[in-house]
Amino acid sequence: MKEDLFDIARRFCRRPPKGCDFISIDLSESRVDSIEMQDNDIDLFNSSDHKRAIIKVAIGKKIGIIETNILDEQAIARAIRVARNTKPLEYLYGFPSQGRYITQKNFDRKIVSMSTDDFAKMAKDCISYSTDKKTTLSQGAVSSMRSKFGIFNSNGLDTQASATEFSVYVSCIIKSDGKVSSYYDSQDDHFLFDPKSLCENTKKTAHDFLSPQTLRQKEKDLPIIITPRAASSLLNSAFLPNFDGKNKEKWKSIFCGKENEELLSDNLSIFDDGTLKGGMNSTVFDSEGTPRSRTTLIDKGILKGFIYDHNTALHAKTRPTGNATSSGMGFSNVILRCKKKHSYVSAKDALVIDTLIGAHTSDPLTTNFSVKAEQIYLLKNGQLIPKEGTMFAGKMLDLFSSIESIGEEIEQRDCIYTGPILIKPGCYKIL
């Protein structure tokens, strides 16, 4: 009988192979099914299987890392050769041991049982929901993934889990009387969902911005509401890197030396929660095998913590937070909470900023940003009025020191979980 890939990893990790001090193997097996759409028609169906092993060995303070789809003695030997020829790290405390893991229910058998016909029907539904006489679904995709993953090392760590993912992406374009407008959006979940709302909202937004109104000067002085879509762009590019424990260690964080200081509005709390029920980045363990956890980053405006992997945490004389990734460290599910809440119906007149272009040019060390607000609305008397795009500039520290409230309509965008964020005027520029 052919030996299972996970059993092979266990065998290699029972004790460090000759020539190294530690060994860790990060395994994943997955199947990805997807159906692509283009110009109101089904374009292509893909189904592929993937196997990946990331082998990490340590010799003293030298680490050798290779990625392969064949786990055998030759792969282990290659990782050892890489370690021997690698520059020693400043510090190395080894690898995690077995931890106490919180079970995550992120597996949907309905996704696993989807047939090619099911994908085709879902794609046809997306085309139907996203189109009309003037609107074309220019591009789109329906995809699913089921995966099994595990971490094994020579410290006795042996843990594995399974998960499913389902995602839909649609891009709509409308042409009318010589005018063109487009909008795209996507949705991801561990469980099967109906894409109707996503598709219809994408089509509606494309329609909204076919004839946007000019933004008046007095409207630029209103409070702003940053939607979860826009907030995700700004947070990932201009703010979150400051909570990376490695950046703190290297003094590349604006928060260095400021623990327990009040730095933001006392309305605001921020958490990184790898155990969030249903969270897209919730897993049992990180890529080193450390249990996921909930980490308080900001508590009522006060700086409380950073994210860490195993070795960075031990070097900082603190606990690992379960945020190791295959390429370093990363956030799991970042949750924004505010003492005050609002809804679009109850919110005062404001500018609603929905889509940003250029957030990647932001400077996280200062939190400065200058971006194009591509899709914005004027919220007036509870109604959303499309406005022409404009430049939006400021500093994330100033925005988050001037938070009025966060909306009740919580969304997941990338790794961010928040509602629309209402910001007081005076701390940003609408140009």
Helices and strands as residue ranges (DSSP letters): H 5-13, E 22-38, E 41-59, E 62-68, H 73-84, H 109-112, H 116-130, E 135-153, E 158-176, E 179-189, H 196-208, G 218-221, E 224-226, H 228-238, G 240-243, H 245-249, E 268-273, E 294-299, E 302-303, H 310-315, E 324-325, E 328-329, E 334-338, E 341-342, E 350-357, G 359-361, E 368-380, E 383-387, E 390-395, H 396-400, E 403-407, E 411-413, E 416-418, E 421-423, E 428-430
